[in-house]
Every structure is written in C-alpha cells, then in structure tokens.
Amino acid sequence: MSKQTKTWLLGLVVIILIGVVAWQISTFNTVPASQSATVVNSTAANVMISASSLALINRDVANLDSQMSLSVNELSTINAASSQAQVSAVAKHLITVASLVMKLNSEFAYTIPKSNLPTFQPMLADINQQMANAQIQFGAITNTQKAPTIAQSVADLQVAQNYLVAARKDIGNVVQGL
C-alpha cells in the first residue's frame, strides 16, 4: 500500500470512530426501543436515572461538602499576618472545590434525561456562571503582574468562596430534583 492510501485509510478510521462516539453520546440518555411506553410513563416524572448514577452523585456531593467545609475553616483562619504560602494553600483548596463542582456539573449532563433538561437548565447555567465568576477571582490571585497583597488575596478568596457556595446551593437543588 502506498503512503497516500494508508493516510486515507487512517483518516477514514478516525472519521468512523468520531461518528460512533457521537452516536453513543446522542443515544446515552434515550430509552431503548424494546422498552414499552407504559414502563417509561409509569416512572416518576419520566426520570430514568440509575441507582449507580445517583450513588456516584451523592458520594461526590458528600466529598464536595467535606472539602467546602475545610476550605471555609481554612479561610477563616487567614488574616493580614498570614504568609503568602498560607494564602496559596487555601487557594489550592478552593480550586479543588471548584474542580469538584465542575465534575458534578458534568455528571449532571450525563445523568439528567434530555426530556427533563429544561427543568434543570437554569440551575446548571447558574452553576456555570458561578464557576466563571470564581475563576475570575482565582485569576486575580494568581496574576503575578499585579502581585496582590495578602489582604487583597484573602478578599478575592472570600469572593471566590461565595461563588462556590452559591454553586453548591444550585447543586443541592439539582440533586433534590433528581
């Protein structure tokens, strides 16, 4: 086989794989054709969420709550006499909390049936907005061009934490709705 033929075959395989992945994603939350409409309609609010998905979400929410509690306690101990290393440690912890929020948000995207997505869309959008706002605060802290003072860094961390708390409230509303 010539080099050009191998390149074309590789390209074709990649396109087929992309198509299969896209197809799998689009059918991930759909009801199998073999399942009767009676079974689908008999479920509470037409929600088809597996017990394992809910268990995973509940575990991640418990982890988020634990990490959030730790970060609140850490931030409350920082004052003007604190070192930049202490501020950085709290910032890293809050970034961990932010990553847990984003993980849960992506789990929701795969767990919530498409038919129920409009119900949850405002809460999911608010989580995304709160995370964008928190990222701005993290950026202000890590911006080395400005070299923020300890007091300014603590203030930025408190604002970021407030955004994370708001996102956690939205997560609670989504979980309650599941």
C-alpha positions as CSV (number, residue, x, y, z in Angstrom):
1,M,0.0,0.0,0.0
2,S,1.2,3.5,-0.8
3,K,1.7,6.1,1.8
4,Q,-1.3,8.1,0.5
5,T,-3.6,5.1,0.7
6,K,-2.5,4.5,4.3
7,T,-3.2,8.1,5.1
8,W,-6.7,7.9,3.5
9,L,-7.5,4.7,5.5
10,L,-6.3,6.2,8.7
11,G,-8.5,9.3,8.1
12,L,-11.4,7.1,7.3
13,V,-11.0,5.1,10.5
14,V,-10.8,8.3,12.5
15,I,-14.0,9.7,10.9
16,I,-15.8,6.4,11.7
17,L,-14.6,6.4,15.3
18,I,-15.8,10.0,15.7
19,G,-19.1,9.1,14.2
20,V,-19.5,6.1,16.6
21,V,-18.6,8.2,19.6
22,A,-21.1,11.0,18.6
23,W,-23.8,8.4,18.1
24,Q,-23.1,6.9,21.5
25,I,-23.3,10.3,23.2
26,S,-26.5,11.2,21.4
27,T,-28.2,7.9,22.5
28,F,-26.8,7.8,26.0
29,N,-29.9,9.1,27.8
30,T,-32.5,7.7,25.5
31,V,-34.9,4.8,26.3
32,P,-34.2,1.6,24.5
33,A,-36.7,0.8,21.7
34,S,-37.5,-2.5,23.3
35,Q,-38.9,-0.8,26.4
36,S,-42.6,-0.1,26.3
37,A,-44.1,3.3,26.6
38,T,-46.1,2.1,29.6
39,V,-42.9,1.4,31.5
40,V,-41.5,4.8,30.6
41,N,-44.7,6.7,31.6
42,S,-45.1,4.8,34.8
43,T,-41.8,6.2,36.2
44,A,-41.9,9.2,38.5
45,A,-41.8,12.3,36.3
46,N,-40.4,10.2,33.4
47,V,-37.0,10.2,35.1
48,M,-34.8,7.3,34.1
49,I,-31.7,7.7,36.4
50,S,-29.8,4.6,37.5
51,A,-29.2,3.9,41.2
52,S,-25.4,3.8,40.5
53,S,-25.5,7.3,38.9
54,L,-27.3,8.6,41.9
55,A,-24.9,6.9,44.3
56,L,-22.0,8.4,42.4
57,I,-23.5,11.9,42.6
58,N,-24.4,11.5,46.3
59,R,-20.8,10.4,47.0
60,D,-19.4,13.4,45.1
61,V,-21.7,15.8,46.8
62,A,-20.6,14.4,50.2
63,N,-17.0,14.9,49.1
64,L,-17.7,18.4,47.9
65,D,-19.4,19.3,51.3
66,S,-16.4,18.0,53.2
67,Q,-13.9,19.9,51.0
68,M,-16.1,23.0,51.2
69,S,-16.2,22.8,55.0
70,L,-12.4,22.5,55.2
71,S,-11.9,25.5,52.9
72,V,-14.3,27.7,54.9
73,N,-12.4,26.8,58.1
74,E,-9.0,27.4,56.4
75,L,-10.1,30.8,55.0
76,S,-11.5,31.9,58.4
77,T,-8.0,31.4,60.0
78,I,-6.2,33.6,57.5
79,N,-5.6,37.2,58.4
80,A,-3.2,40.1,57.5
81,A,-0.4,38.4,59.4
82,S,-0.7,35.2,57.3
83,S,2.0,34.3,54.8
84,Q,1.6,34.1,51.1
85,A,2.2,30.3,51.4
86,Q,-0.9,30.0,53.6
87,V,-3.0,32.0,51.2
88,S,-1.7,29.8,48.3
89,A,-2.7,26.7,50.2
90,V,-6.2,28.0,50.7
91,A,-6.4,29.0,47.1
92,K,-5.4,25.5,46.0
93,H,-8.0,24.0,48.3
94,L,-10.7,26.3,46.8
95,I,-9.6,25.3,43.3
96,T,-10.1,21.7,44.4
97,V,-13.6,22.6,45.5
98,A,-14.1,24.3,42.1
99,S,-13.0,21.1,40.3
100,L,-15.4,19.0,42.3
101,V,-18.2,21.4,41.4
102,M,-17.3,21.1,37.7
103,K,-17.1,17.3,38.0
104,L,-20.6,17.2,39.4
105,N,-21.9,19.6,36.7
106,S,-20.6,17.2,34.1
107,E,-22.1,14.2,35.9
108,F,-25.4,16.0,35.7
109,A,-25.0,16.5,32.0
110,Y,-24.8,12.7,31.6
111,T,-27.4,11.8,34.2
112,I,-30.3,14.1,33.6
113,P,-32.6,12.7,30.9
114,K,-32.9,15.0,27.9
115,S,-36.7,15.3,28.5
116,N,-36.1,16.8,31.9
117,L,-33.2,19.1,30.9
118,P,-35.3,22.2,30.6
119,T,-36.3,21.9,34.2
120,F,-32.7,21.8,35.4
121,Q,-31.2,24.2,32.7
122,P,-31.5,27.4,34.8
123,M,-29.7,25.7,37.8
124,L,-27.0,24.3,35.5
125,A,-26.5,27.6,33.8
126,D,-26.2,29.3,37.2
127,I,-23.6,26.8,38.3
128,N,-21.6,27.6,35.2
129,Q,-21.9,31.3,35.8
130,Q,-20.8,30.9,39.5
131,M,-17.8,28.9,38.3
132,A,-16.8,31.5,35.7
133,N,-17.0,34.2,38.5
134,A,-14.9,32.1,40.8
135,Q,-12.3,31.6,38.1
136,I,-12.0,35.3,37.7
137,Q,-11.3,35.7,41.4
138,F,-8.7,32.9,41.2
139,G,-7.1,34.7,38.2
140,A,-6.9,37.9,40.2
141,I,-5.0,36.0,43.0
142,T,-2.6,34.2,40.6
143,N,-1.9,37.2,38.4
144,T,1.8,37.8,39.1
145,Q,1.9,41.1,37.3
146,K,-0.2,42.8,40.0
147,A,1.4,40.9,43.0
148,P,-1.7,41.3,45.2
149,T,-1.3,41.9,48.9
150,I,-2.2,39.3,51.5
151,A,-5.3,41.3,52.4
152,Q,-6.4,41.6,48.7
153,S,-5.8,37.9,48.1
154,V,-7.9,37.0,51.2
155,A,-10.7,39.3,49.9
156,D,-10.5,37.6,46.5
157,L,-10.6,34.2,48.1
158,Q,-13.7,35.1,50.1
159,V,-15.4,36.3,47.0
160,A,-14.5,33.1,45.1
161,Q,-15.7,31.1,48.1
162,N,-19.0,32.9,48.0
163,Y,-19.4,31.9,44.3
164,L,-18.6,28.3,45.2
165,V,-21.2,28.4,48.0
166,A,-23.8,29.7,45.5
167,A,-22.9,26.9,43.1
168,R,-23.2,24.4,45.9
169,K,-26.8,25.6,46.6
170,D,-27.6,25.1,42.9
171,I,-26.1,21.6,43.1
172,G,-28.3,20.9,46.1
173,N,-31.4,22.0,44.1
174,V,-30.4,19.7,41.2
175,V,-29.8,16.7,43.4
176,Q,-33.1,17.3,45.2
177,G,-34.9,17.4,41.8
178,L,-33.3,14.1,40.7
